[in-house]
Amino acid sequence: MAASDMGIDLGTTNILVYVKGKGIVIKEPSVVAYDKDNDRIKAYGEEARQMIGRTPGNMVAIRPLRQGGISDYTVTEKLLKHFIQKAMGRKAFRKPRISVCVPSGITEIERKAVEEATYQAGARDVVIVDGPVASAIGAGIDITKPCGNLIVDIGGGTTDVAVVSLGGTVVSQFIKIAGETFDEAITRYVRKNHSLFVDEKTAEDIKIKIGTAFKHPSVETMEVTGRNVITGLPKTITLSSEEVRLSIKDATTQIVETVHSVLEKTPPELAADIADRGIVMTGGGALLGGLEELIEGRTGINTMTAEDPAFAVAVGTGRYQELMEQLGK
């Protein structure tokens, strides 16, 4: 069996692996469970996430990617290796060509480290792909044309805003505000205004169920259970979508301002293309309700979310090499 080309979205929150001909084969949290006593990794991904907070004190969760950078090389390498081998299966004789998409905030040294780790993990050939380019391909945009497209990729740790044309990035800016920032803001709000401790999983549920970035006439509510800050006992409150909107307002405003600032730096010809074609959002964070309206309200440009935004980067990374061959690069 020949090994297929593979695309990896190495995200702060999740790691996704796309295999040519099969689609997305792995989507798991970028986290490992580490046993301090024996100095070894006990579990990866979903299995590691299940252990967090439910295991003895010698087990700690390590997230090797923080806010778009790599905080732990060794663990990142092991994480990559684990998932590449899991995706390849036992039967591959030939080593795969692997494209890896990395957060745009990482340094040249970190890029090299990812490349090295991917070779170590069994790749025959490694290409590092820019996030916005991968997002654009995954969103179904033809990036081989000299036409400007504005991509807003909201991941777990960073938001990338970029104008992509002819297979490359023309103007871009990234901020360390994204999906996890929303979760943290919700956690803080609930603690401050309702004296309730909630874990990150609960905060994420709140965001998914009633989270919104835009003021709607109809307000949704949800019951939230956590630990009372004062008594330490379980307590349930009712939270409204309007409260969630206010809690994440700082974060959403900064994302919108970044889009605005990228538009200001865009060359006029490309800006005209964007006004025609609209703004495309990708990344798991793009699933937050009301973001389209918020960006549209600030820029006056039609804004839409890609189909399956959370998978766009991985799919685009997987298809990148084929497209570059078409472009003759």
N, C-alpha and C positions, 0 to 999 in steps of 0.2 A: 504494500500500500504506500503510495506517495504521500508525503506530508502536504497539507494544504497551506496556502497563505493564511496568515492570522493577523488580526488587528486587535490591539489591546488598548483600552481606555483606562489609564492608570489614574484614577480619580482619588480625591481626598477622602471621599465617603465610600465609594464603591469601586470595584475593579470589574470591568466587563471584557469578555473575550469573544471576538467574532471570528468564525472560521468560514472561509470561502466555501460556498455550496451548502453550508449548514445554518448560517445565521448566527445569532447570539447563543453561545453554548454555556457561558458562565456569567452570572451576575451575583457577586457576593460582596459583603462589606470589606473595605481595605483595613482589616484589623487582624491581629494575631493574639492568641492567649499565650502568655509567657510564664513559665514556671521559674520563679526566682530561686527556689531552693536547688533545683537541678540544673539551672541555667540552660533551659532549652524550651523551644516552642512546642506547645502542647496541641494547639489547633489553629486553623486558619479560617478566615472568612465567616460565613454564617455560623458555623460550629463554634468559633471563638466568640462571636457576638452573643450567642445563647448563654455562654459561661459567665459573661461579665456580670458582676454583682451577685452571682449565685454560687460562687465558689470560695474555698478557703482563702485566707489573706495572702498566701504565697503565689497566687495566680494573679497576674496583672494583664490588663489589656494594653497592647501597644498599637497605636495608629502611626505607621511609619511616615505617612504623608500628612503634613500639617499646612493648612492654608496655602496650598499650591506649591509648597516646597517639600524637600525630603528631609525629615528630621532624623531618620535612622537608615543608613545605607545597607547595613548587613541584613536588617529585617526586610527592607524593600526588596533586596535581591532574593531572599528566601521566599517571600510572598510571590514574586514574579515567577520564580522557578516552580513553585508548587502549582500555580494555576496554569502555567504553560504546559507542564507535564500532564496535568489533569485534562486539559483540553486536547492534547495530542493523543492521549490514550496510550496503551501499551504497544500498539501495532505499527507505529510509524518507523520506517527504516530511514527515510530521508529526513534531514532536518528542515523545518519550515522557514519560510521567509516571514519575518515578523515586523509589522509596523507598530510603533508604540506612540500613543498620543500622551504628551506630558502637559501639565499645567503651564501656562505661558509665563508664570512668574519665576520659573526656576532658572538657575544660573547655568552658564556654559559647563561648569564643572559637574553640576548635578545631571545635566543632559548626558554628559560622557558616562557618568556613573550608571544611569539607566541603560544606556547602550551596552555598556560592559556587562551589566547584570543580565541583560536579555541574551547576550552571547553565551554567558555562563550557563544560562538556563536551557541552552540547547538550540539556539537559532542559527541558521546558516547565513542569514543576511538580515541586518537590522536597519530600519529607517525610522528616524524620529519625526513625527508629524506635528505641525502646529495645530493647536486646539481649534481655532476658528476655521481653518481650512477643512479639517476633519468634520466639524459641525456642519459646514455648508454642504459638503458632499452627502453626509448622512441625512440632511434635510431635503435632499433631492434637487439641489441647485446645480446647474451645469457650470462648474468653475473653470472650464476650459475656454470660456468666452471672455473677451476683454470688456466685461460689464460689471459695474459695481454692485455688490450685495452687502448689506449691513447685517451682521450676525451678532446676536446677544446670547452668549452661552453662559447660563447660570448653573454652576455645578454645586458641589458641596462646600468647598472651601474658597473658591474664587469665581468671580464673574469676569468673563472675557468679552469685550466689545470690540469688534473689528470690521473693517471694510475689506472684503476679499474680492480680488479680480485676477483673472488669468492664472489661476492656480497658486496665488500667493497673497500675503497680507499687505495691504497698502498703508492703512492707519490702524493702530490698535492701542487699547488701554485696558489694564486689568486692575480690579480692586479685590481686596481680601474680604469681600462681603458676598455671601451667597446663602445657599440652603441652610447650612449649619448656623449662620448668623441669625436667621429667622428663628430657629429652634431656641437658641440661647436667649434671644430677646423675649420670646414667649415665656420661657422659664423664669426670667427675671421679673417680668410683669406680674405673673401669677403669684410669685413669692411676695412682691412688694404690695400688691393691691388686694390679695386674697389670703395672705399669710399661709401659703400652701407650697410645699416642696413637691415638684414633679420631676421625674427623670427625663432623659433626652428622648426616650421612646414615646412617652406621653406627649411631650412637646411637639414631636413630629406628627403624631396622630391628630393633635389639635390643628396644626398647620394644614394637614391634608384634608381634614373634614370641614373645617369652617374658616380656614385661612383666606384672607382676601387683602388685596393691596388698594382696592378702590371702594369708595363709599357707595354702598347700595341701599336703595330704599327699604328692601326687605332684610331683616336681621335674622341670622341663624344662631341657634344656641346648641350647646353640648354640655353634658355632665362630665365633670373631670374629678377624678379621685387621686388624692395624693396624701402627703403627711402634713399635718398641722404644724406650722413652725413653732408655735408656742407650747402646745401640749404634747407634740410628738406622736399623736394618735392619727389614724386614718380619718380623712374628712373629704366630703364631696361638695363641689360647688358647681354652679352653672355659669358657663363662660359664653360670651356672645362674639359673633364674628366682628362686630364693631370694635370690641376690646382688642381682638387679635390684630385688626388693622392698625390701631393706634400703637400697639406694642412693637410692630415691625416697621412703623412709618419711617423712622430714621434710615433703616437699611434700604427700604424700597426707594426712598428719595435719592439716596446716593447712587443706586443703580441707574435710575432715570437721568440723573445729572451726568453720569459717565457717558451714557448714550448721547446726550446732548453735546457734550464736549468733543466726542469723536466726530460727530456730524460737523461741528464747527471747523475741525481740522481737515475735513475731506475735500479733495480737489473738486471744483465745480462740475466737471463732466460726470464724475462718479456720483456726486451728490444728486445730480439730475436723475441718474439711473435709479438711485435708492428711492427718491420721491415717487418714481413710477412703479417700482417693483415692491416697495414696502420693506419693513424690517422683519427679520425672522428670528424667533427665539428658540433656543434649544437648551438641553440640560434638564436635569430633574427639577431644578428650582423654577423652571419656566412653567411648571404645572400649577404654581400658585395662582389662584383666581384673581382677576382684576389687574394683573400686570400689563396685559395688552392695552387696556383702556388708559392706564396710567401713563405708559410710554407714548401712546397716541395723543393723549391730551397735552403732553409737554412738547412733542415734536411736530404734531400735525401730520405725521406720516402713518399710513395704515400699517398696523403691527399684527403679525400672526404667529402662532406657535407651530413648530414642525410636528408632523405626525410622530408619535412615540418619541418625544423629545429626549427622554432619559437614555435612549439607545442610539441617538443620532451620531454622537462622537465615535462610539465603537464601530458602528456600521461604516461611517465615513473613513475611519482609520483602516478598516479592512479593505476598502475599495480603492484606497489612495494609490497604491502601486500600479494598479491597472490603468488608472486615469493618467498618471504621470507618463506611462509608456505611450498612451495615446497622444499626449502633448509632446512626446519626443524628448522628455527630460531625463 
